[in-house]
Amino acid sequence: MMDLEDKRRLVRELLREVGRGFAEPHGFPVTNNPGRLFQLLVLSVLLRRTGDYHVAVEAAQRLRGRWDTAQRLAASPNEQRVELLGKDVRRGTAELLGELAWAVVERYRGDLRRLRTEARRDPSRERELLGQLPGVDGKVVDLFLREAQVLWKEVSPFADRQALAAARKLGLGRTSEDLAELARYEESEDYAWLVGALAQIDLDRRHEEIRSLVSR
């Protein structure tokens, strides 16, 4: 069984090995501007609606390359979205993403920061407002906030089920508070990056490989 210092060393090695969360290593920087936040939401919807995260990430990258804001995606023809998403993404997802984009434009002028302002930075209200958008269920909200908490500090410390599953398998703890203690999240952005990295490890089933880092 690892002691506290071993766990913290594993966290440091894990972040060095895997990177800054889930979204950023896949080309989706989590920065405080409308386009980036909307791209993160689209990525979260695609992750929820596909069985393979590689398919979801590649589809989100193609969409971003063509329509990088809610306004541009909302104005895009559905058939072009279908073609760009590819055969591995269900056809209805293209229409759904168009509806999502229109909703974000109509309600928040394309800027999810306005949602945060409307919620008065209350995490439960943020979750509620996000959940009112087309295609955004509780799992999508979890995926979005897991990454966005690096900016939306009121949400932190938050870890979704996948991150917590990896944490348990690695012996790092069972709750978001356990992980926050290890990452010293009050001092840096490491906590938000850690939970995203843990989700990536769980998706790739790299638990044994990562656990071995402390014995090097």
C-alpha positions in Angstrom: 0.0 0.0 0.0 1.3 3.4 -0.9 1.8 6.1 1.7 0.9 9.8 1.1 4.3 10.7 -0.5 4.2 7.7 -2.8 0.7 8.8 -3.9 1.8 12.4 -4.5 4.8 11.1 -6.5 2.5 9.0 -8.6 0.3 12.0 -9.3 3.4 14.0 -10.4 4.6 11.2 -12.6 1.1 10.7 -14.0 0.7 14.3 -15.0 4.2 14.3 -16.6 3.3 11.1 -18.5 -0.3 11.8 -19.6 -0.5 15.6 -19.7 -2.8 18.4 -18.8 -6.2 16.8 -18.4 -8.1 15.0 -21.2 -9.1 17.8 -23.6 -5.9 19.8 -24.0 -3.7 16.8 -25.1 -6.3 16.1 -27.8 -6.0 19.6 -29.1 -8.8 21.4 -27.2 -7.2 24.0 -25.0 -9.4 25.0 -22.0 -9.2 28.8 -22.2 -11.6 31.5 -21.2 -13.1 32.4 -24.6 -16.5 31.6 -26.2 -15.1 29.5 -29.0 -13.0 27.2 -26.8 -15.7 26.7 -24.2 -18.2 25.8 -26.9 -15.8 23.4 -28.6 -15.4 21.7 -25.2 -19.1 21.3 -24.9 -19.3 19.8 -28.4 -16.5 17.4 -27.6 -18.4 16.4 -24.4 -21.6 15.7 -26.4 -19.7 13.6 -28.9 -17.9 11.6 -26.2 -21.3 10.8 -24.7 -22.9 9.8 -28.0 -20.1 7.6 -29.5 -18.8 4.3 -28.2 -15.1 5.1 -29.0 -13.5 8.2 -27.7 -11.1 8.3 -30.7 -14.1 8.6 -33.0 -15.5 11.4 -30.8 -12.2 13.3 -30.6 -11.6 13.1 -34.3 -15.1 14.2 -35.1 -14.9 17.1 -32.8 -11.5 18.1 -34.3 -13.1 18.1 -37.8 -16.0 20.2 -36.7 -13.8 22.7 -35.0 -11.6 23.0 -38.1 -14.7 24.0 -40.2 -17.0 25.8 -37.7 -15.2 26.9 -34.5 -17.9 28.9 -32.8 -21.5 28.4 -31.8 -22.6 31.0 -34.4 -20.7 29.3 -37.2 -21.9 25.8 -36.3 -25.5 27.1 -36.0 -25.4 28.5 -39.5 -23.9 25.3 -41.0 -26.1 23.1 -43.3 -27.0 19.8 -41.6 -25.9 17.7 -44.6 -22.4 19.2 -44.4 -22.3 18.4 -40.7 -23.3 14.8 -41.4 -20.6 14.5 -44.1 -17.9 16.0 -41.8 -18.8 13.9 -38.8 -18.4 10.7 -40.8 -20.1 7.3 -40.9 -18.9 6.4 -37.4 -21.1 9.1 -35.8 -24.9 8.6 -35.8 -26.6 10.8 -38.4 -28.9 12.3 -35.7 -25.9 13.7 -33.9 -25.3 16.2 -36.7 -28.8 17.6 -36.3 -28.5 17.6 -32.5 -25.3 19.6 -32.6 -26.9 22.1 -34.9 -29.8 22.5 -32.3 -27.2 22.8 -29.5 -25.4 25.6 -31.4 -28.6 27.5 -32.0 -29.6 27.2 -28.4 -26.3 28.6 -27.2 -26.5 31.4 -29.7 -30.1 32.3 -28.8 -29.8 32.0 -25.0 -26.2 33.2 -24.5 -25.2 34.9 -27.7 -22.8 32.1 -28.4 -20.9 32.6 -25.1 -21.2 30.0 -22.3 -19.6 32.5 -20.0 -23.0 34.2 -20.0 -24.5 31.0 -18.7 -22.0 31.1 -15.8 -23.0 34.7 -15.1 -26.7 33.9 -15.2 -26.1 31.1 -12.8 -24.2 33.5 -10.5 -21.4 31.0 -10.4 -23.6 28.6 -8.4 -22.5 25.0 -9.5 -25.9 23.5 -9.1 -27.5 26.3 -11.2 -24.7 25.9 -13.8 -25.5 22.2 -14.0 -29.2 23.0 -14.4 -28.7 25.5 -17.1 -26.3 23.3 -19.0 -28.8 20.4 -18.8 -31.4 22.6 -20.5 -29.4 22.7 -23.7 -30.2 20.2 -26.5 -28.2 16.9 -26.1 -26.8 17.8 -22.8 -27.6 15.3 -20.1 -26.0 14.7 -16.7 -23.1 12.7 -18.2 -22.3 15.5 -20.7 -22.4 18.1 -17.9 -19.9 15.9 -16.0 -17.6 15.7 -19.0 -17.7 19.4 -19.6 -17.2 20.5 -16.0 -14.4 18.0 -15.4 -12.4 20.0 -17.9 -13.9 23.4 -17.4 -13.2 23.5 -13.7 -9.7 24.7 -14.5 -11.5 28.0 -15.3 -14.8 27.7 -13.4 -13.2 27.4 -10.0 -16.5 27.2 -8.1 -17.1 23.7 -9.5 -13.8 22.3 -8.2 -12.9 19.9 -6.8 -15.0 17.7 -9.1 -14.3 14.3 -10.5 -16.6 12.2 -12.8 -17.1 8.5 -12.4 -14.4 7.6 -14.9 -11.7 9.6 -13.2 -12.7 8.2 -9.8 -12.7 4.6 -11.2 -9.1 5.1 -12.3 -8.2 6.7 -9.0 -9.5 3.6 -7.1 -7.7 1.2 -9.4 -4.4 3.2 -8.9 -4.8 3.4 -5.1 -5.1 7.1 -5.1 -8.4 7.4 -3.3 -12.1 7.1 -3.7 -13.4 10.7 -3.7 -12.7 14.1 -5.3 -11.5 15.3 -1.9 -8.9 12.5 -1.7 -7.6 13.6 -5.1 -7.7 17.3 -4.2 -5.4 16.6 -1.2 -2.9 14.8 -3.4 -2.9 17.5 -6.1 -2.8 20.4 -3.7 -5.4 21.9 -6.0 -5.7 25.2 -4.1 -2.1 26.1 -5.2 -2.3 25.2 -8.9 -4.4 23.9 -11.8 -3.0 20.4 -11.2 -6.3 19.1 -9.8 -8.3 19.8 -12.9 -5.6 18.3 -15.1 -5.3 15.3 -12.8 -8.9 14.2 -13.1 -8.9 14.5 -16.9 -5.7 12.5 -17.0 -7.2 9.8 -14.8 -10.2 9.6 -17.2 -7.8 9.1 -20.1 -6.0 6.4 -18.2 -9.2 4.6 -17.6 -10.3 4.8 -21.2 -6.9 3.4 -22.3 -6.8 0.8 -19.5 -3.3 1.9 -18.6 -3.7 1.4 -14.9 -0.8 -1.1 -14.5 1.6 0.9 -16.6 0.9 4.1 -14.6 1.1 2.3 -11.3 4.5 1.1 -12.2 5.8 4.7 -12.4 6.4 4.8 -8.7 8.7 1.9 -8.8 11.1 3.3 -11.4 
